[in-house]
């Protein structure tokens, strides 16, 4: 029975088109050259503020280590490789969503816990992060009123720490919310962020099925759950951003495939979520390119006016409180180039950022992207549209040079929309490709101290 269903979900895979070897080789070459070029040439690319012991293109230190959960992590990887495809093929849809969430959360926590509780609690409580500021914020209105004035290094001696200054106030408000409900401790907040980030996979699967690509969703599910992205999702602010983005796009897909009141309701929810996303990160309006891809895949533009109006309303709601998004961005850009970004060479990070993406999404995603030209049937078309939107967003972000280094986490909201390209690969590629993805995740976790 399992074999029959696996074959059924494999019927829509393109049989011709560009070779996935092209994408895979490019990804592996980038991943090899990015750390080797600075090592061999002595080129100071400043992947971290202090360059000693770093492993560019990642914001990481070369620190091979093992932990109490190292053996269980390997065991989970073996079990996942052995059974994930069968489970994804045979489970009823709702059980697949629940299982995907649970398995993804366990995989994230197990990888992080290789470093012990510090793997969860040692990130968000760092002085440069948002959580410590959230604990100290008693007056939200005053915080919003002075937010822009405290971004620049020179404008205020009491400027915001790095990650507060680097995001609109929506990110700080999220952590203030965690503090107010009693989840403000380092470990509690880390677990909350990881649990929320794990819902990203569920939202992506819902989006694919809504767009008529359930077979592709089942083929992609093992890679969404078990990929190396999990290393950076637990724990990172961008895990929250990825979840908000994914659910906003899922709501948009539901709106585009609904009619009447359902369409209006889903459109409003999509707009509110995507508008809040804009208030979480300055780079995430680029998710709009994936949102357009959703509408193209659904062949419906009906949700666009309502969703756009709702998103704009969220952004404008901050203006009376004193935060104007389009006025804050130039101030952030000034601070960015006053800091370490001013000495990070664009000639390296133009391609180094893409190498970091290969570590974060896994090299097999590049193999899938190479298959974008091989379209057949509506299911493949939906996948290809979403992946194309994500690729376009990554290209624009990379060319902007607003993020040089530290992008393995910044790419997280885009990663799942790139990873679903593996659904375009033949079964033989997916079988050994999942092993490659798992190996990358285990290697990164055990060879590097990622600090995310």
TADACOR-V745360 format. One record per backbone hydrogen bond with DSSP energy under -1.0 kcal/mol. NH is the residue of the N-H (numbers start at 1). CO is the residue of the C=O. E is the energy in kcal/mol with one decimal. If there is no record, write none. Layout:
((NH | CO | E) (NH | CO | E))
//
This chain:
((5 | 1 | -2.3) (6 | 2 | -2.6) (7 | 3 | -2.1) (8 | 4 | -2.0) (9 | 5 | -2.3) (11 | 8 | -1.2) (13 | 10 | -1.3) (22 | 19 | -1.1) (24 | 20 | -2.3) (25 | 21 | -2.8) (26 | 22 | -2.0) (27 | 23 | -2.4) (28 | 24 | -2.6) (29 | 25 | -2.5) (30 | 26 | -2.4) (31 | 27 | -2.5) (32 | 28 | -1.7) (33 | 29 | -2.9) (34 | 30 | -2.3) (36 | 32 | -1.3) (37 | 33 | -3.0) (39 | 35 | -1.1) (40 | 36 | -3.0) (41 | 37 | -2.5) (42 | 38 | -1.9) (45 | 43 | -1.2) (54 | 51 | -1.6) (55 | 60 | -2.0) (58 | 55 | -1.8) (60 | 58 | -2.2) (61 | 449 | -1.8) (62 | 53 | -2.4) (63 | 61 | -1.1) (63 | 447 | -1.5) (65 | 446 | -3.0) (70 | 67 | -1.6) (73 | 69 | -2.4) (74 | 70 | -1.9) (75 | 71 | -2.4) (76 | 72 | -2.8) (77 | 73 | -2.2) (78 | 74 | -2.3) (79 | 75 | -2.5) (80 | 76 | -2.8) (81 | 77 | -2.6) (82 | 78 | -2.1) (83 | 79 | -2.5) (84 | 80 | -2.4) (87 | 83 | -2.6) (88 | 84 | -2.6) (89 | 85 | -1.5) (90 | 86 | -2.2) (91 | 87 | -2.1) (96 | 92 | -2.3) (97 | 93 | -2.1) (98 | 94 | -2.2) (99 | 95 | -2.9) (100 | 96 | -2.7) (101 | 97 | -2.2) (102 | 98 | -2.6) (103 | 99 | -3.0) (104 | 100 | -2.3) (105 | 101 | -2.5) (106 | 102 | -2.4) (107 | 103 | -2.4) (108 | 104 | -2.3) (109 | 105 | -2.6) (110 | 106 | -2.7) (111 | 107 | -2.1) (112 | 108 | -2.4) (113 | 109 | -2.6) (114 | 111 | -1.3) (115 | 112 | -1.6) (116 | 113 | -1.8) (119 | 116 | -2.2) (120 | 117 | -1.7) (121 | 117 | -3.1) (122 | 118 | -2.0) (126 | 123 | -1.6) (129 | 126 | -2.0) (134 | 130 | -2.1) (135 | 131 | -2.0) (136 | 132 | -1.0) (143 | 139 | -2.0) (144 | 140 | -2.4) (145 | 141 | -2.1) (146 | 142 | -1.7) (150 | 147 | -1.1) (151 | 148 | -1.6) (160 | 150 | -3.0) (163 | 128 | -2.4) (165 | 161 | -2.7) (166 | 162 | -1.9) (167 | 164 | -1.2) (170 | 279 | -1.7) (171 | 168 | -1.3) (173 | 169 | -2.7) (174 | 170 | -1.9) (175 | 171 | -1.5) (176 | 172 | -2.4) (177 | 173 | -2.2) (178 | 174 | -1.7) (179 | 175 | -2.4) (180 | 176 | -2.4) (181 | 177 | -1.5) (182 | 179 | -1.5) (183 | 178 | -3.2) (189 | 185 | -3.0) (190 | 186 | -2.0) (191 | 187 | -2.5) (192 | 188 | -2.2) (193 | 189 | -2.7) (194 | 190 | -2.2) (195 | 191 | -2.6) (196 | 192 | -2.2) (197 | 193 | -2.8) (198 | 194 | -1.9) (199 | 196 | -1.4) (200 | 197 | -1.6) (203 | 199 | -2.2) (204 | 200 | -2.2) (205 | 201 | -2.4) (206 | 202 | -2.5) (207 | 203 | -2.3) (208 | 204 | -2.3) (209 | 205 | -2.4) (210 | 206 | -2.5) (211 | 207 | -1.6) (212 | 209 | -1.9) (213 | 208 | -2.8) (217 | 213 | -2.3) (218 | 214 | -2.5) (219 | 215 | -1.8) (220 | 216 | -2.2) (221 | 217 | -1.8) (223 | 220 | -1.0) (224 | 220 | -1.8) (225 | 221 | -2.1) (226 | 222 | -2.2) (230 | 227 | -1.4) (231 | 228 | -1.6) (232 | 229 | -1.0) (233 | 229 | -1.7) (234 | 230 | -1.4) (236 | 233 | -1.0) (239 | 236 | -1.5) (241 | 237 | -1.5) (242 | 238 | -2.5) (243 | 239 | -1.8) (244 | 240 | -2.5) (245 | 241 | -2.6) (246 | 242 | -2.5) (247 | 243 | -2.5) (248 | 244 | -2.1) (249 | 245 | -2.2) (250 | 246 | -2.2) (251 | 247 | -2.4) (252 | 248 | -1.8) (253 | 249 | -2.3) (254 | 250 | -2.3) (255 | 251 | -2.2) (256 | 252 | -2.4) (257 | 253 | -1.1) (258 | 255 | -1.4) (264 | 260 | -1.8) (265 | 261 | -3.0) (266 | 262 | -2.7) (267 | 263 | -2.3) (268 | 264 | -2.4) (269 | 265 | -2.3) (270 | 266 | -2.7) (271 | 267 | -2.4) (272 | 268 | -2.6) (273 | 269 | -2.5) (274 | 270 | -2.7) (275 | 271 | -2.5) (276 | 272 | -2.2) (277 | 273 | -1.9) (278 | 274 | -1.4) (279 | 275 | -1.0) (280 | 277 | -1.4) (281 | 277 | -1.5) (286 | 283 | -1.2) (287 | 284 | -1.8) (288 | 285 | -2.0) (289 | 286 | -1.9) (291 | 287 | -2.4) (292 | 288 | -2.4) (293 | 289 | -1.5) (294 | 290 | -2.0) (295 | 291 | -1.8) (296 | 292 | -2.3) (297 | 293 | -2.8) (298 | 294 | -2.1) (300 | 295 | -2.0) (304 | 301 | -1.1) (307 | 303 | -2.9) (308 | 304 | -2.8) (309 | 305 | -2.1) (310 | 306 | -2.5) (311 | 307 | -2.4) (312 | 308 | -2.4) (313 | 309 | -2.1) (314 | 310 | -1.6) (315 | 311 | -1.8) (316 | 312 | -2.7) (317 | 313 | -1.6) (318 | 315 | -1.1) (319 | 316 | -1.3) (322 | 319 | -1.9) (323 | 318 | -2.0) (327 | 324 | -1.2) (328 | 324 | -1.9) (329 | 325 | -1.8) (332 | 328 | -2.4) (333 | 329 | -2.4) (334 | 330 | -1.9) (335 | 331 | -2.1) (336 | 332 | -3.0) (337 | 333 | -2.0) (338 | 334 | -1.2) (339 | 335 | -1.0) (342 | 339 | -1.5) (343 | 340 | -1.8) (348 | 345 | -1.1) (349 | 345 | -2.3) (350 | 346 | -2.1) (351 | 348 | -1.1) (352 | 348 | -2.6) (353 | 349 | -1.9) (355 | 351 | -1.7) (356 | 352 | -2.3) (357 | 353 | -1.7) (358 | 354 | -1.6) (359 | 355 | -1.6) (360 | 356 | -2.2) (361 | 357 | -3.3) (362 | 358 | -1.3) (365 | 362 | -1.3) (368 | 364 | -1.9) (369 | 365 | -2.5) (370 | 366 | -1.7) (371 | 368 | -1.6) (372 | 369 | -1.8) (374 | 371 | -2.4) (375 | 373 | -1.1) (381 | 377 | -1.9) (382 | 378 | -2.5) (383 | 379 | -1.9) (384 | 380 | -2.7) (385 | 381 | -2.5) (386 | 382 | -2.1) (387 | 383 | -2.7) (388 | 384 | -2.5) (389 | 385 | -2.3) (390 | 386 | -2.1) (391 | 387 | -2.8) (392 | 388 | -2.5) (393 | 389 | -2.0) (394 | 390 | -2.3) (395 | 391 | -2.4) (396 | 392 | -2.3) (397 | 393 | -2.5) (398 | 394 | -2.7) (399 | 395 | -2.5) (400 | 396 | -1.3) (411 | 407 | -2.6) (412 | 409 | -1.4) (414 | 411 | -1.8) (415 | 411 | -1.7) (418 | 415 | -1.2) (419 | 415 | -2.9) (420 | 416 | -1.6) (421 | 418 | -1.6) (422 | 419 | -2.3) (423 | 420 | -1.8) (424 | 421 | -2.1) (425 | 422 | -1.8) (430 | 426 | -1.8) (431 | 427 | -2.5) (432 | 428 | -1.5) (433 | 429 | -2.2) (434 | 430 | -2.0) (436 | 432 | -1.7) (437 | 433 | -2.4) (438 | 434 | -2.6) (439 | 435 | -2.3) (440 | 436 | -2.3) (441 | 437 | -2.1) (442 | 438 | -2.5) (443 | 439 | -2.6) (444 | 440 | -2.7) (445 | 441 | -2.2) (446 | 442 | -2.0) (447 | 443 | -2.4) (448 | 444 | -1.6) (449 | 61 | -2.6))
//
